[in-house]
């Protein structure tokens, strides 16, 4: 592989990650806007549990 190929692959992967992150944020915002307060609080606790414990 040449250096140009490696650079193009890295740029492509970075672009894919950015687009996926934005898409995920939009979907999460839509889902959270339709959830009740009780469900939102439960999902925050579960996220904390999965990330930090």
Helices and strands as residue ranges (DSSP letters): H 3-34, H 37-52
